[in-house]
Amino acid sequence: MVKLKQCTDLFILSKDKRPVNASGQYSTIDGAAHIPYYKFKAARQNGYSISIKLGPIGTTGYSIYCIDCDHCNFNHPVYKWIKQTADTPSLIELSSSGAGAHIFIIKKTTEDFETRFMDFTGQQLEVWCRVRHIVSPMLETIVDTELKECNVAIFDKLIELSDEQERLKAEAYERERLKQEKKKQKKNYKFVRPETDITNFAKSDKRLKEILEADPFDVDNSANDLALVRKICYYFDTSDKDIVKDVFERTEWFAKKDDRHLQKFYRPGYLDRLISLGM
C-alpha cells in the first residue's frame, strides 16, 4: 500500500506561502525544491514550510486537486453536501484561520483540467487543478492517506456544475453583448477610455494587488486573467468588452505576458468567455 508520504514529487519547499528552490530563494512552482517526507522536520526547523503541489503526482498516473473555500458558512447546503459525499474525511481540513476549508481530491487521471471559480448563492469555491501549491495546516494527517481515488464524486460533480454555470453565463453575456453592439452601431458612438487606473483600487484591495503583481511563470495564467477581468467588471461596473480590454491592456500583469500568452489573450472568443464568467 503506497501512501502520499512516499510520493516525493507531491511536496515542495515554501516560505511565506511562496515556493523556494534548493538554495532557499523564492522560485516558481516548477523550480521549487521537492522534499521527501523524512526531511519535513529538518525543513521546518530551518524556517521553511511544506506545500502540496497540485496536479499530476509524479509518474503514478494520479493527480491531486484542491477545492479552496474562503469565508465559509458551514451551514450552507453546498458544505453539507460535501460532508455527506466525502469518502475520505482525512483529506478535508479547516484553514489556519478556521474560516475556510480545503478539500483535497485524488483522481486516477493526468487530465489537465482548468481552474474553476464557482458561486453558490454567496459561497465561493475555487477548484484548483494545476500551477498551484497549498500550505496545509493538517499535512501530517493528509500524508498518511493511501494513494488511491479519494473524494472524486465531489470533484466530478463540481466540474459538471461548473460547466453548466459557464454555459448559462455565456448565454447571458452573449445577449448583453448583442445589446451593446446595437448601441455601438448607432450614430455618434465613441469609445471613452476610463480615466481611473485600476492600480488605484489595488491600494485597498489586497487580492487585486496579488493579481497585478503575479509572476506569469508561477500562476495559472487563465485563472489570473479571469480574476483580473472579474475585478475590472466589478470596479468599473461594466461588461463592455472595449472597456475591459482597454483597462486590462494597461496593467502590469498584461505587460509581463510572453508571446504565447499574448496570442492566447487575443484569441477570438477568449476575452468574451472571461467576461461572461466575470459577470
Summary of the structure (lengths in Angstrom):
residues: 279
radius of gyration: 20.5
end to end distance: 46.3
largest distance: 71.4
contacts: 813
relative contact order: 0.12
helix: 43%
strand: 18%
